[in-house]
Amino acid sequence: MLARVYRTLKNEPFQAILLIFLITLVTYGINIARLGYYHDDWYVLWSGQARGAQSMVSLFSTDRPFMGVLYSLVYRLLGDLIINWHLYALAWRFIGALAFFWILRLVWPEHKSITTLMVVLFLVYPGFLSIPNANTKQNHLFGFASALLSIAFMLKALKLERGFWKVLLIISSFLLTVNYLFVYEYMLGLEGMRLCLLTYTLYRNGNHDFLSAFWDIIKRWSIHAFALILFVYWRLFIFSGSRNSTDAVKLAGNYLADTRNMLLRIFFETGKDMLDTGIYAWFVKPYELFSKAEYSILTAAFGVSLIVIALLFVYSRLVKINPNEIFSSKHEKFIRDLLVIGAITMFCAILPVVLTGRNVDLTDSYKSYGLHPEAGVVMLVVGLTLMLQPRFRKVILFVLIGLSVMTQQLNAGEWQKLWDYQRQTWWQLTWRAPDIQNDTMVMTYFPDGFRLQQDYEIWGPVNLIYRPGAAKAPSIQSEVLTTDTAYDVLKKTVRDNVDRDIRLHRDFGNLLLMSLPSDNSCMHIIDGKLPVYSENDELIVRQVGSYSKIDRIIPTGASQQPSPRIFGAEPAHSWCYYYQKASLARQTGNWDEIGKIFDETMKLKLDAADQSEWVPFIEGLVNSGRISDAKKVYLSEIKGNGNMRFPLCQTLAIDPNYPPTFKYNYQAVYDVLCNSK
């Protein structure tokens, strides 16, 4: 038994797979506990909670119906616990790396060290930065891994004579082809990689006659060609989609209407995207992340990259790699093959994306079009690296791996920050608002670089908190605040539309505006009758703030408790907790309660990083007769902040005319905030 274990540990493929597994954990696994839900995750979570797992079938019926079936099955398995989705996505990232490892070892079994480094580079490639968006991107990782496994099974079947295992591999390869095509249609370009590797393998096996090789390729690819034809026929003649990028008929119409420009677009965008994925991916986003990262974060990322490099050195010592031999100049044919196969694979992977009107965008970490070309990218980049002087080759590859690991760490930090903004916002909302009226239009505005992109990123979590039961449509509506939607607020637009199969009724006259002005601010709900703006609030927030209706919040009853499975653990009850409770008491005119909350903050020695958050406390102290305390707060916290006081005093220049029952001492509040010396 021990001898068998020892032999396994000494086995080079096992050591390489262990290396890949450890680097997967080090690069991605250590960040999982601090990641959450993002973007498209929210409407899937809401649909699963409100309409059941079966609703995901119809949810994706407009563009990728087969993916909806898989999503429904996976949701039943994983539920809504955050970490489940991140572990599941990580597993598919690892499986994809193993499939690529298997492909490389089947094609180039003599190049053990280089193929292992290629897989590591594949695993940490900085052109794909959306793995933290695990709930949504697990579909992409699943589809990509399925395609690579299909190619690996095909290549393995080539090496076997007739028999059960050969037949099983061929059938499995076919089923995986069908699977990945129906999950993500734009990945069909990976059939170019399959054909390229099939041709190359048959040529290396001795089939050099053109006509014989051609028919041999057709025969062995025919089963996959059948899957491709089946898919294309279904997509063109049976399926009717509602999204332009996934509706073949609409795309054909676009090409016929503007053939010249569309053809020019294909030429230039394909070339640009090949440069983006092959060259710029290693520098553009890494530079952006490096340039804005704090030194402490850079140090931590550098430490993780050193761990990965150390693992590579341990592997090289265990397998007794001779750098002078492995990275010698004897592999010119191997280098040429890497360059050619890599370039063809990249081109075939990118072309369908461009044909459907999309493109690789390295500036947006949410997009995933840099994922499936990465096998070709790695082959091309390693081929180019091996063209350098021998003494530079290993250094360049190790530097690329180290920089890529650092990029993935810094990228995870950005996703962690976005999750922290969301988690803090939704928990603070429950502290501030026990309930929200149906048909309220909730709009939010986050700091630059972390703005929410779609309305469901708001109504998803809001309805999961306040309307957690079964529902056909969201009861509380939302929209992101942009220049366009700001006009909807001014015009009090009412709009009905369908997003996928979810019906939305949005009344912009029922606005409840939320703002997170800066890293150091609490979440602010703007009261249109007397708006208080942070000095960090953007102009667009100030333009629509007066339309925000605070009475859309129901201030009575028990506060809602968000599910920690979805929203994470409740944040500590520090300054923002007391600020939200004071704001809630201000809405009901419970000035004595604000005085008690103020006393508690003084006892706990809490302080606001955003001075505008002292305003409800000053109002409460004034209206409860503690004017001297209010003046002390003003002098110590507000007086020197002219950027915050100026718009506030402009608003206070007009009496808000609260009803007498509200017991609001307007003149005294105005004197403290605007006339005090």
Buried (B, 14 or more C-beta within 10 A) or exposed (E): EEEEEEEEEEEBBEBBBBBBBBBBEBBBBBBBEBBBBBBBBBBBBBBBBBBEBBBBBBBBBBBBBBBBBBBBEBBEEBBBEBBBBBBBBBBBBBBBBBBBBBBBBBBBEEBBBBBBBBBBBBBBBBBBBBBBBBBBBBBBBBBBBBBBBBBBBBBBBBEBEEEEEBEEBBEBBBEBBBBBBBBBBBBBBBBBBBBBBBBBBBEEEEBEEEEEBEEBBEEBBEBBEEBBEBBBEEBEEEBEBEEBBBBBEBBEEBBEEEEEEBEEBBEEBBEBBBEBBBBBBBBBBBEBBBEEBEEEBBEBBEEBBEBBBEBBEEBBEBBEBEEEEBBEEEBEEBBEBBBBBBBBBBBBBBBBBBBBBBBBEBEEBBBBBBBBBBBBBBBBBBBBBBBEEEEEBBEBBBBBBBBBBBBBBBBBBBBBBBBBBBBBBBBBBBBBBBBBBEBBBBBBBBBEEBBBEBBBBBBBBBBBBBBBEEBEBBBBBBBBBBEEBBEBBEEEBEEEEEBBBBEBEBBBBBBBBBBBBBEEBBBBBBBBEBBBBBBBBBEBBBBBBBBBBBEBBEBEEEBBEBEEEBBBEBBEEEBBBBBBBBBBBBBEBBBBBBBBBBEEBEEEEBBBEBBBBBBBBBBBBBBBBBBEBBBEBBEEBBBEBEEBBEBBBEBBEEEEEBEEEBEBBBEBBBBBBBEEE
